[in-house]
């Protein structure tokens, strides 16, 4: 009980005192930024309590991650230090076994970590000067920060909160690798231990972005390519082993995809038979469903509203020449866009349960939204440039 109280006090103080994190956040947040992030942080903590209540009532992976520690004391702590589910047990084991932390407070701990992903998201927007974009008279970033599903699945015990933090932290570190090299390696390592394939997607998207981008200094490009190539070599065989693939032939990947689809849709009332879908429809299903026609309960309706909003943003972005915006983007934004594409293609082949899709796509959706906002900003800048050129031509 005493540790519960102490942890809650620390979590609250961290929010009240200014939303600073130990993971290399610069002193570039003004008072308006702090107030905005503080409000979002306490909203996030509130959602965490709702998440824990929902899981306790309806069941979920978080219960296994937390309460398994109470019934698996025959295993030593270090035996859990391996990628995947065991790594979450490695993190929760001391909290449960040594400190007897409650399930709800454990959820708040993961929520506080997950919220760092939102901070990195905000800093990315601020870094590239499009955190004040207005959409239908409303600050678009404000709307994005309060999308309920992004908070719901990144605010509870499990892989999703940590993945959300790791992915956004990784992309933020790309904005200044020389100063943020520790964050780069830390978030990449964390991604590997949470979901090894996510680490591989991060490395692959960064490698492609570096090759495509022509604005980087040669020494920075060479250094980053070396880091990425070494990381890829180290990760590739480990990911194949983790996924139990012998190679990356079309046969073995196809068998893995079919097996995953069968396993993840078994005994589920929210499964979608995507096996016969063409790739574009699979990707659409992953990114934008459930919609109202397949919503299941109140949470399904909320998710449908959110997906409809994201679909509208995506449709508008497609009309604003996104390829041109991609070519003009900075390297981290290119990497984010490529990560979104790679992850969407991969997950659309192995996921068919809408509930699992909702849970696992949160960090991918925020990457999609980051690129969409950039498309809007680039379009605004182009229009202003054309208007200024027209005025000069008349003079």
N, C-alpha and C positions, 0 to 999 in steps of 0.2 A: 504493500500500500504506500509506504513512504517513497519508494522509487517512482510509483505512478505520479504522485503529487509533484515530486522534483522534476520529472520529465515534462509534465504539463506546464509547469512554471517556466522552464527553459524554452519550450516551444512558443509560449505566449510572449515572453520577453523578446525572443528573436524577432517576432512580428512587430511588436510595439517599438522596439529600439531602432528600427530603420531598414529591415529587410537586407541585411548583409549576409553573405555566405563566405565560408572559408575557401571556396573553390574559385579563387581568382576573379572576383567581381571588382571592377575598377570603381574609383570614386567619381563616376560620371552620371550618377543619378541625382537629379535635382529634387527639390521638395515636392513638386507635383508628381514626379515619378514615384517617389517613396510613398506618397499618400495613395496613389493608384494601386501600387503593388501591395501595400498593406491591406487595403480593402479586399483585393482579390485573394490575398493569403488567408484572411479569416473566413472568407466565403469558401475557400478550399478546405479549411479545417472543418467547417460546418458540413460540407459534402462528405468528408471523411467519416463523420459520425453517422450520417445517413447510410453510407456504404457499409459500415460495420453492422448497423442494425439490419440492413437488408440481407447481408450475408448470414448473419446469425439466424434470421427467420427462414431463409430460402436455401441455405447451403451454398458452398462454393470452395474454390481452391484455398482461399485465405484461411479457412477453418483448419484444413489439413496442414498448411504451412505453420500455423501457430500451435495447435493443440497436439500435433504429432510429437512435439518436443516433450510433452508431459508423459507420453507413453512409450518413448523410444530411448530411455535413459541407459539402456544396455550398450548403446553405441557411443563412442567418444565423439567429442565435438569436431575434431579435425577430420574425422571420417566423412563428414558432410562437405568438405572443401573440394568440390568438383563442379563442372558446369551443369546448368539446368536446374531442375527442381531442388536437387540436393544443396545447391548454393544458397537458396532462400532459407532452407532449414539450417544451414551453417550460420546465417545471419540472425535467425530468430531463436536458435538454441540457447545462447547465453541470456537473452532477454527473458525467455520463458523459464529456463532451468535455474540460472544463477540469481536473477533479480525478480522473478515471479511477476513480471509486468502483465497487466490485463490486456485482453484482446482489443478493447477500444483504444487504449493508450498506444498499443503497438500500431494500430491503424494510423494514429496521429503522427507517430514517428515516420512511417512510410510516406504519409501525406506531406510532411515537411520536406522530406527528401525529394519527392515528386515535384513539389512546387518550384524547386530550383530549375526545373525544365521550363516553367513559365517565365522565370526571370531571364534565362538565357534566350528564350524566344523574344522577350521584350527588348533585350540588349541587342539582338540581331536587327530588329526593326529600327531601333535607335541608331545603331551603327551605320545603317544604310539610309538614314534620314526619311523613313516613311512610316514612322509611328504615329503621325498625326493625320493620316489619310481619312477624308470624310466620305462616307457612303450613304446616300439618301439622307443627308443632313445629320448623320450620327458618326462619331469617331469609330471607324471600322475595327480598330484594335480593341476598343472597349467591348464591342459585340463578340469578337473572337475570344477574348479573355473569359467571357462568362458563358461559353457554350457548355451545357451541363455534362455531356458525356466525356468531354476532355478532362473535366475535373473528377467525374465519378470514378473512372477507371485508373486514374493516376493518384488516387487519394487513399488507397487501402493496401493492406498487406498482400504482397505478391510481386511477381516479376514486372507488372505493368508500370507501377510507379517508378521503379528503378530504371526500367528501359526508357521511360519518358525523360527522366533526368539525364541519363547517359547519352542518348541520341542528340538532344538539344545542346548539351554541354560539348559534345564532340564537334558539332558544326560551329558553335560559337568559338571554339579554340582555333578553328581554321582562319578566323579573322586576323589573328596575329600569332602565328605558330611560334615565333621566337620567344615571345613573352608567355605564351600559354601552352608550352610543350608538356608541362606536367598534367594539365587538364586533358590534353589530347590523349596521352597514353593511359591516364587513369580511366577516362570514360570509355576508351576502346577496350581496355581490359575488363571493365565492369560489364560492358555489352557482351563480351565473350562469355563471361561466367553466367550471365542471365540467359541469353539466347545466342549461342555461337554463330548461327547463320546471320543474325543481325550485325555482328561485328564484321562478317565477310561482306555484307551489303555496304556497310559504311566504308570499308577499305576500297571496294570496287568502284563505288560512286565517286569517291575522292580521286582515285587514280584517273578515271575518265574525265573528271572535271579539270584536273591539272593538265591533261593532254590537250583538251579542247581550248582551255583558256590561254589567250595570248598576251595577257597583261602582266603576268607575274615576272619578277626578276629571275634571270636564268639560274643564279645560285640558289634561290629559294625553291624554284621548280625542281632542280636536280635533287636537292635535299629531301623535298617532299616525296618525289618519285621513289627515292631510295627507301624512305621510311615505309611507304605504301607497299612496295614490292616485297620487302622483308616481312612486313606484317601479313601480307597475302600468303607468302610461302609458309609462314608459321601457322597460319590459321587454316589453310585449305584442307590438309589431311585430317586435322583435328575435327573440323566441321563434318567431313565425310564420315569419320568414325562416330561422331555424336549422332548423326542422322542414320547411321548403320547402312551407308552406301559404300559399295566397293569401288565405284568409279562414277563418272558423270556422263555415262552414255545415255542415249535417249531411252533405252530399255530400262535401265536401273532407275533413272529419274521418274519414268512413267509408272513403274511399279510402286515406287515410294509415294508418288502423288495419289495413286488409286488407293493405296493402303491408308494413307492419312485421311483422305476424303471419307472412306468407309468408317474409320475409327472415330473421327470427330463429328460425324453426323449420326452415329448409332444412338438409338433411344432418345432422340431429340425432337421435340415438337417444333423447333425453329430451324430445322435443316432445310437446305435448298439443294436440289439435285443439279449440280453445276457441271457434271461430267460431260454432258453433250453440248454445253454452251461454247460458242466461239470465244476466243480470247478477249475481244473488246467487251462482250457481255459479262464475262467473268470479272473483268476489272471494274466494270460499272457496278456489279453486285457487291464487290468487296468495298468499294469506296462510298457508295450512296444508298445502300440498303441496310436495314429495313426502311421501307416507305410505308405509307398508311395502309396499303392493301395487304401487307404481311406483318403489320405491327402486332405484337403479342403483349397485351396488358398496358398499364399506364407508362411504364418505362419504355415500352416499344413505341408509344405515341410520342413521347418526348424525343426519343432517338429519331423518329420519322421527321419531326419538325426540324431538328438540327440537320439531318441529312438533306432535307429539302432546301434549307438555307445554303448549305455548302454546295449543293447542286446548282443553285441559282448563281452563286459566286463563280463557280467553275464555267458555267455557260457564258456568263459575261466575259470572263477572262479569255475564253476561246475566240471570242469575236474581236479581241484586242491584240491580235497578232502575237501570241505567246512565244513563237519561235524567235521572232525578232527580239523580244524581251530577254529570252534565254541567252542569245548571243551577246547581248549588251550587259548581262549580269556579271557581278563579281564572282570569283571562283567559289566561295562558300555557298552562294545562292545556286550556282550551277550544280554543285555537289548535292545540295538539298533536293533539287528537281530530279536529278538522276537517281538518288536514293528512293524518292517517291515512286518512280517508274519501276525500278528493279524490285523493290519490296512488294509493290502492288501485283506485279506479274507473278512473283514467287508465291505469295500468299493466296492469290486467286486460284492457284492450282491445288492447294492442299487444304483450304478451309471452305466449309460449306455450311457450318452452323452459324446463324446470324448472331447469336449471343457471343460466341467465341470471336467472331469477326469484329463485333463492336469493341470487345475488350482489347484485342491485339492491334487494332488499327489506329488507336489514339495518337501515338507519336508519328505515325505516317500521315495522318490527317493534318496535324499541325505543321508538318513539313510542306504538304500540299498548300495549305493556307499561306505559309510564308512566301511561296513562289507566286501564288495568286495575287497577293498584295503587291509584290514587286511588279507584276504585269500591269496592275492598275497604275502604279506610280510611274512606270516607264511611259505608259500611254499619256498620262497627265503631262509629263515633261515634254513629250513630243508635241503635244498640242500647244503648250506654252511657247515652245521654240518656233513652231510654225506661225503662231500669232505674232510673235516678236519680229520674225522675218518679214511678215506681211506689212507690219507697221513701218519697218525700216525701208521697205521697198517703195512705200508711198511718199516717204519724206524726200 
